[in-house]
Amino acid sequence: MEKSKIDRINALARKAKSIGLTETAERDALRKEYLTDMRASFRQQLDNTYVQTADGAKIPYAEYAKLSKKASPAGEVGREAD
């Protein structure tokens, strides 16, 4: 997201706190765009993240998350019972 748009979001937030805000549609549109960009960035970061299991294998985070949901109630993957 462009710095000018982030600056505008901050200016609208300051205005809303101090004297009230009439540009709610503009603020909402900017917030929605900001959140969309942040979610895409976070998803890209997770797509490039790997988890190393106890046996040394590296698996993509998405696969690890699926395995941890199917694993033990504590959600631990690659951990052996004591």
HELIX and SHEET records of a PDB file:
HELIX    1   1 LYS A    3  SER A   18  1                                  16    
HELIX    2   2 THR A   24  ASP A   47  1                                  24    
HELIX    3   3 TYR A   61  LYS A   70  1                                  10    
SHEET    1   A 2 TYR A  50  GLN A  52  0                                        
SHEET    2   A 2 LYS A  58  PRO A  60 -1                                        
END                                                                             
